[in-house]
Amino acid sequence: MKLTTKLLLLVTLCLVAVAGRCGGGTGGGLCSRICFAGYEYQVIYHDQCSFSRTYQCFTGGYSGSFSFPADCNGTCNVTVIEWRRLGYSLAAAPAGADLNAPPPSVTITGQAMDGTYGMPNVQYFDPNGYLIGSVTATSVSGDGTTLTAPVPDLSSAYSGTYQVQVTNKTSSGYYQDIVGAATLNCWGRDRPDSDGDGWFDDEDCYPYDPMRTSCGDTGGCNNNEPDMPPHQYQEICPMY
């Protein structure tokens, strides 16, 4: 009987120790993961109140570790996806596109593009680094030097140089190997600055008021007029 009691106590202590590493079920604490130099890691949470995070492995040697917050339940019940940047230089054909009549597809050339475990993912990032579209390749050559993929919806994109990034799917079923990126120069739709104040409409809280840009700014000619189209603004603010 005493032996059974000791064994139960030992098991209980072990469970508490494991939970303690992950926050002890209190909604706090840290988790840790072994990582490898040159890799990036996406931590995907499965609870309803945490958000996914991306980490890079900084280490002076081959491997190290990184820490990330436990989930809202204080546990390490997460999925960690390991990204590897292969760093290859890729090229897109066509190398440019009219945003008013974009091509239906692009052909990307380079190396290490692989369809063994599924067609690669192709992502389009705008000049500011924002993801504007993600598609799946339709074909990859056997030697990994040529890939064809459709062009995503670019109706909300503006003129500039875009990065077209190719990521291979691995045996784990995740897109983890980032092969590299090609550039695509787009033209035909410049970002508008309707009030000419130097701030584009999509970053200006008052795109038709040259006296105000910040969302908390009450400026303008009479300090209280609402944002309005140019022709109405001119009636109130003749200096426009």
C-alpha positions as CSV (number, residue, x, y, z in Angstrom):
1,M,0.0,0.0,0.0
2,K,2.8,2.4,0.9
3,L,4.6,1.6,-2.4
4,T,1.4,2.3,-4.4
5,T,1.0,5.6,-2.6
6,K,4.6,6.6,-3.4
7,L,4.2,5.7,-7.1
8,L,1.1,7.8,-7.3
9,L,2.8,10.7,-5.7
10,L,5.8,10.4,-8.1
11,V,3.5,10.3,-11.2
12,T,1.6,13.4,-9.8
13,L,4.9,15.3,-9.3
14,C,6.0,14.4,-12.9
15,L,2.8,15.7,-14.4
16,V,3.0,18.9,-12.4
17,A,6.6,19.4,-13.6
18,V,5.6,18.9,-17.2
19,A,2.7,21.3,-16.9
20,G,4.9,23.8,-15.1
21,R,7.1,24.1,-18.2
22,C,4.1,25.2,-20.2
23,G,2.5,27.6,-17.8
24,G,0.8,25.1,-15.4
25,G,-2.6,25.6,-16.9
26,T,-2.9,29.2,-15.6
27,G,-2.8,31.0,-19.0
28,G,0.8,32.1,-18.6
29,G,4.3,30.8,-18.8
30,L,6.6,29.9,-21.7
31,C,7.2,26.9,-23.9
32,S,10.4,26.1,-25.7
33,R,11.4,24.3,-28.9
34,I,14.8,23.2,-30.2
35,C,15.6,25.1,-33.4
36,F,18.2,25.0,-36.1
37,A,20.3,27.9,-37.4
38,G,18.9,29.4,-40.6
39,Y,15.4,28.1,-40.1
40,E,12.2,30.0,-39.2
41,Y,9.4,28.6,-37.1
42,Q,5.7,29.3,-37.1
43,V,3.8,28.5,-33.9
44,I,0.2,27.7,-34.5
45,Y,-2.1,27.8,-31.5
46,H,-5.2,25.7,-31.3
47,D,-7.1,27.6,-28.6
48,Q,-9.5,30.4,-29.3
49,C,-7.6,33.4,-27.9
50,S,-4.0,33.1,-29.0
51,F,-2.5,34.2,-32.3
52,S,0.1,32.5,-34.5
53,R,3.7,33.8,-34.2
54,T,6.8,33.4,-36.3
55,Y,10.3,33.0,-34.8
56,Q,13.7,32.8,-36.3
57,C,16.4,30.6,-34.8
58,F,19.3,32.8,-33.7
59,T,22.3,30.7,-32.6
60,G,26.0,30.8,-32.9
61,G,26.1,27.1,-33.7
62,Y,24.2,24.5,-35.6
63,S,21.2,24.4,-33.2
64,G,19.7,26.2,-30.3
65,S,16.2,26.9,-28.9
66,F,13.5,29.5,-28.9
67,S,10.8,30.3,-26.4
68,F,7.2,31.2,-27.0
69,P,4.1,32.0,-24.8
70,A,1.9,29.1,-23.7
71,D,-1.6,29.2,-24.9
72,C,-4.6,30.7,-23.0
73,N,-5.0,27.4,-21.1
74,G,-1.3,27.6,-20.0
75,T,-0.3,24.6,-22.2
76,C,2.0,23.9,-25.0
77,N,-0.7,22.3,-27.2
78,V,0.6,23.9,-30.4
79,T,1.8,23.0,-33.9
80,V,5.2,24.2,-34.8
81,I,6.0,24.4,-38.5
82,E,9.6,24.7,-39.5
83,W,10.4,26.9,-42.4
84,R,13.7,26.6,-44.2
85,R,14.9,29.4,-46.6
86,L,16.9,27.8,-49.4
87,G,17.9,31.2,-50.8
88,Y,17.8,30.5,-54.5
89,S,17.4,33.3,-57.1
90,L,14.3,32.9,-59.3
91,A,13.1,34.7,-62.4
92,A,9.5,35.3,-63.6
93,A,8.3,35.3,-67.2
94,P,6.7,37.7,-68.0
95,A,8.9,39.9,-65.8
96,G,6.2,42.6,-65.8
97,A,2.5,43.0,-66.0
98,D,-0.1,45.7,-66.7
99,L,-2.4,45.6,-63.7
100,N,-5.3,46.5,-66.0
101,A,-4.7,43.3,-68.1
102,P,-2.5,40.9,-66.1
103,P,-1.4,37.7,-67.6
104,P,-3.4,34.5,-66.6
105,S,-0.2,32.8,-65.4
106,V,3.5,33.2,-64.9
107,T,6.4,30.8,-65.5
108,I,9.1,30.9,-62.8
109,T,12.6,29.5,-63.6
110,G,15.4,28.6,-61.2
111,Q,16.1,25.5,-59.2
112,A,15.0,23.3,-56.3
113,M,11.3,23.7,-57.0
114,D,9.7,20.4,-56.1
115,G,6.3,18.8,-56.6
116,T,7.1,15.5,-54.9
117,Y,4.7,16.0,-52.0
118,G,2.3,18.4,-53.7
119,M,2.4,21.5,-56.0
120,P,4.4,24.4,-54.5
121,N,2.7,27.5,-53.0
122,V,3.3,30.8,-54.8
123,Q,2.8,34.0,-52.8
124,Y,2.7,37.6,-54.1
125,F,4.0,40.3,-51.8
126,D,3.7,44.0,-52.6
127,P,6.5,46.6,-52.3
128,N,5.7,47.1,-48.6
129,G,5.9,43.3,-47.9
130,Y,2.2,42.7,-47.6
131,L,0.7,39.5,-48.9
132,I,-1.7,40.3,-51.7
133,G,-2.3,36.8,-53.2
134,S,-1.5,33.2,-52.8
135,V,-1.9,30.4,-55.4
136,T,-0.9,26.8,-56.0
137,A,1.4,26.0,-58.9
138,T,-0.2,24.0,-61.7
139,S,3.0,22.3,-62.9
140,V,6.7,21.8,-62.0
141,S,9.3,20.3,-64.3
142,G,11.0,17.1,-63.2
143,D,14.3,18.7,-62.7
144,G,12.9,21.5,-60.5
145,T,13.9,24.3,-62.8
146,T,10.6,25.5,-64.2
147,L,7.2,26.1,-62.5
148,T,3.9,27.5,-63.9
149,A,1.3,29.1,-61.7
150,P,-1.8,31.2,-62.2
151,V,-1.7,34.9,-61.3
152,P,-3.9,35.8,-58.3
153,D,-6.5,38.6,-58.3
154,L,-4.5,41.9,-58.7
155,S,-7.6,44.2,-58.9
156,S,-6.6,45.9,-55.6
157,A,-2.9,46.0,-56.3
158,Y,-0.9,49.2,-57.3
159,S,2.0,49.8,-59.5
160,G,5.4,48.7,-58.1
161,T,7.8,45.7,-57.9
162,Y,6.3,42.6,-56.4
163,Q,8.1,39.6,-54.9
164,V,6.8,36.2,-56.1
165,Q,7.8,33.7,-53.5
166,V,7.8,29.9,-54.1
167,T,7.5,27.5,-51.2
168,N,7.7,23.7,-51.5
169,K,5.4,21.3,-49.6
170,T,7.4,18.7,-47.6
171,S,6.7,15.2,-46.5
172,S,5.1,16.6,-43.3
173,G,2.3,18.0,-45.4
174,Y,3.1,21.6,-44.7
175,Y,4.7,24.3,-46.9
176,Q,8.0,24.6,-45.2
177,D,10.9,25.0,-47.8
178,I,11.0,28.6,-49.1
179,V,12.9,28.1,-52.4
180,G,13.3,31.8,-53.2
181,A,11.6,34.7,-54.9
182,A,11.3,36.3,-58.4
183,T,10.4,39.9,-59.1
184,L,7.4,41.1,-61.0
185,N,7.2,44.7,-62.1
186,C,3.6,46.0,-62.3
187,W,2.3,49.2,-63.8
188,G,-1.0,50.8,-64.8
189,R,-2.6,51.6,-61.4
190,D,-0.8,54.2,-59.3
191,R,-1.8,54.7,-55.7
192,P,-4.1,57.7,-55.6
193,D,-3.5,60.8,-53.5
194,S,-6.8,62.6,-54.0
195,D,-6.1,65.6,-51.8
196,G,-2.4,66.0,-52.8
197,D,-1.1,66.1,-49.2
198,G,1.6,63.5,-49.8
199,W,-0.4,60.6,-48.2
200,F,-1.9,58.0,-50.4
201,D,-5.7,57.4,-50.0
202,D,-5.2,54.0,-48.5
203,E,-3.1,55.4,-45.7
204,D,-4.9,58.7,-45.2
205,C,-7.8,58.8,-42.8
206,Y,-9.1,61.9,-44.7
207,P,-8.2,61.3,-48.3
208,Y,-10.2,64.3,-49.5
209,D,-8.9,66.8,-46.9
210,P,-5.4,68.1,-47.4
211,M,-5.4,69.7,-43.9
212,R,-5.8,66.3,-42.1
213,T,-4.1,63.0,-42.4
214,S,-4.1,61.5,-38.9
215,C,-7.4,59.8,-37.7
216,G,-7.3,62.0,-34.6
217,D,-6.6,65.3,-36.4
218,T,-9.4,67.8,-36.4
219,G,-7.7,70.2,-38.7
220,G,-9.2,71.5,-41.9
221,C,-10.4,75.0,-42.8
222,N,-13.1,75.1,-40.1
223,N,-11.9,72.2,-37.9
224,N,-15.1,70.3,-37.9
225,E,-16.1,69.5,-41.5
226,P,-16.5,65.8,-42.3
227,D,-14.4,64.0,-44.9
228,M,-16.0,64.5,-48.2
229,P,-15.4,64.3,-52.0
230,P,-13.3,67.0,-53.6
231,H,-16.2,69.0,-55.2
232,Q,-18.0,69.3,-51.8
233,Y,-14.7,70.1,-50.0
234,Q,-14.0,73.0,-52.4
235,E,-17.3,74.6,-51.4
236,I,-16.3,74.7,-47.7
237,C,-12.5,75.1,-48.2
238,P,-11.7,77.4,-51.2
239,M,-8.0,77.0,-50.6
240,Y,-8.2,73.3,-51.7
